[in-house]
């Protein structure tokens, strides 16, 4: 708990006017939930997330949304072969990028 308070104080002392974002990130961390930060460019959202992840030695997923962003760009595409086997599987890398990594979403019932 002391480490958590130290981290919270460190973030508040180094990021001005980002109290809500800090609270959301810390809440997501304690709830083991994803956090989506939305705001105008240049307000240190990415930097805040990077500092938090670095402090806790966590991996971060970062994606820049545009008007052209498609669902498959973020989550991958569904595997037709897996659907035939009654599974929901997303392909997260293309066939020309070495081994294919897949993320199994859920088993169908």
C-alpha positions as CSV (number, residue, x, y, z in Angstrom):
1,X,0.0,0.0,0.0
2,X,2.9,2.4,0.7
3,X,4.3,1.8,-2.8
4,X,0.9,2.7,-4.2
5,X,0.7,5.9,-2.3
6,X,4.3,6.8,-3.4
7,X,3.4,6.1,-7.0
8,X,0.2,8.2,-6.7
9,X,2.1,11.1,-5.1
10,X,4.9,10.9,-7.8
11,X,2.3,11.0,-10.6
12,X,0.4,13.9,-9.1
13,X,3.6,15.9,-8.5
14,X,4.9,15.4,-12.1
15,X,1.7,15.7,-14.1
16,X,-0.2,19.0,-13.8
17,X,-4.0,19.0,-14.3
18,X,-4.2,15.3,-15.0
19,X,-5.9,14.3,-11.7
20,X,-8.8,12.5,-13.4
21,X,-6.5,10.6,-15.8
22,X,-4.2,9.6,-12.9
23,X,-7.2,8.5,-10.8
24,X,-8.6,6.5,-13.8
25,X,-5.2,4.7,-14.4
26,X,-4.8,3.9,-10.7
27,X,-8.4,2.6,-10.5
28,X,-7.8,0.5,-13.6
29,X,-4.6,-0.8,-12.1
30,X,-6.3,-1.9,-8.8
31,X,-9.3,-3.3,-10.6
32,X,-7.1,-5.1,-13.2
33,X,-9.1,-3.4,-15.9
34,X,-8.3,-1.7,-19.2
35,X,-8.2,2.1,-19.3
36,X,-8.9,4.3,-22.3
37,X,-7.6,7.8,-22.2
38,X,-9.3,10.3,-24.5
39,X,-8.4,13.9,-24.9
40,X,-6.8,16.5,-27.2
41,X,-3.3,15.9,-28.5
42,X,-0.3,17.1,-26.4
43,X,-1.9,16.7,-23.0
44,X,0.6,14.0,-21.8
45,X,-1.9,11.1,-21.9
46,X,0.6,8.7,-23.5
47,X,3.5,10.0,-21.4
48,X,1.5,9.5,-18.2
49,X,0.6,5.9,-19.2
50,X,4.3,5.2,-20.2
51,X,5.6,6.5,-16.9
52,X,3.1,4.4,-14.9
53,X,4.0,1.2,-16.9
54,X,7.7,1.9,-16.6
55,X,7.3,2.4,-12.8
56,X,5.5,-1.0,-12.5
57,X,7.5,-2.8,-15.2
58,X,4.3,-3.4,-17.2
59,X,3.7,-3.7,-20.9
60,X,1.5,-1.1,-22.6
61,X,-0.6,-1.3,-25.8
62,X,-0.6,2.0,-27.6
63,X,-2.6,2.8,-30.8
64,X,-3.3,6.0,-32.6
65,X,-6.9,6.2,-33.8
66,X,-7.7,8.1,-37.0
67,X,-10.8,8.5,-39.1
68,X,-9.5,5.6,-41.2
69,X,-9.1,3.2,-38.2
70,X,-10.9,-0.1,-38.6
71,X,-11.9,-2.7,-36.0
72,X,-9.4,-5.3,-37.5
73,X,-6.5,-2.8,-37.1
74,X,-6.9,-2.9,-33.4
75,X,-8.2,-6.4,-32.6
76,X,-7.0,-8.4,-35.6
77,X,-9.3,-10.5,-37.9
78,X,-11.3,-13.6,-37.1
79,X,-9.9,-17.0,-38.0
80,X,-12.3,-18.7,-40.4
81,X,-10.6,-22.1,-39.6
82,X,-11.2,-21.5,-35.8
83,X,-14.9,-20.6,-36.5
84,X,-15.3,-23.9,-38.3
85,X,-14.0,-25.6,-35.1
86,X,-16.5,-23.6,-33.0
87,X,-13.9,-21.2,-31.5
88,X,-13.6,-17.4,-31.5
89,X,-9.9,-16.7,-32.4
90,X,-8.4,-13.4,-33.6
91,X,-5.3,-13.4,-35.8
92,X,-3.2,-10.5,-34.5
93,X,-0.2,-10.8,-37.0
94,X,-0.1,-11.2,-40.8
95,X,1.2,-14.3,-42.5
96,X,4.5,-12.6,-43.5
97,X,5.5,-11.6,-40.0
98,X,7.0,-14.8,-38.7
99,X,5.0,-17.0,-36.5
100,X,1.3,-16.1,-36.2
101,X,0.2,-15.1,-32.8
102,X,-3.4,-15.6,-32.0
103,X,-5.6,-14.4,-29.1
104,X,-8.4,-16.7,-28.1
105,X,-11.4,-14.6,-27.1
106,X,-13.7,-17.2,-25.7
107,X,-15.0,-20.7,-26.3
108,X,-18.4,-20.9,-27.8
109,X,-21.1,-22.8,-26.0
